[in-house]
């Protein structure tokens, strides 16, 4: 039986949790991503659904910079 890969939102939640465990705050992450702290919080707690391409792109790039990529 095939398992579908985790959703983008679920993957973002895991990555945000990992960054927070390394000492980054929601504010730090939001600032690096160029989006609101509220949006990062929604992603972190799994309350975001169907993230737009624009927001997803900003989050992907910001999380990459924070991971050191």
N, C-alpha and C positions, 0 to 999 in steps of 0.2 A: 504494500500500500504506500502510495506516494504521500509525503508530507509537503505541504506548500511552504515555501520560504516565509520567514516572518515578514509582516507588513513593514513598510517604511517607517510608520509611526512607532511600531514596537521596537524596531532597530534603533531609532533615535532615542527612545526611552532608555534602553540599555546603555547606549553611549553616553547619554547625559548623566545617568547614575554613576558610570565609571569615572567620568570627569569630576563629578562632585566628590567621589571618594578620594580623588587625588587632590582635593582642596579648592577646586573652582566653585564659585557660587553661581546661583541662577543668574544673577546680575552680570557676572563675568562672561558667562556663556552667551547670554542674550546680546551683550554689547559686541562680542566677537562675531556673532552671527548677523548682527544688524537687524534684529527683530525684537519685539517686546518681551519683557520678562514674563508676562502673562502667557504668551504663546509657548515659551520654553517650559514654563510650569505645566501647562496643559499637556505638552508632549511627555514630560517627565512622569506625570501621574497616569498617563494612558487615556487622557480625556480628549485627545485630538483625533479627529477622523477626517479622512480625505484631505490631507495637507495639499495645498496648491503647489504647482510646479515652482512658482516664485519663492514661496516660503521654504519648500523642501530644498531648493538649490542653495539658498542662503544658509540654511542649517547645515547642509552637507559640507559646504565650503568652510564655514566657521568651525564646525567640529573637527574637520581635517586640520585646520591651523592649530587648534588647541591640542590635538594629538601629536603635533609636530610634523605633519606631512607637508 
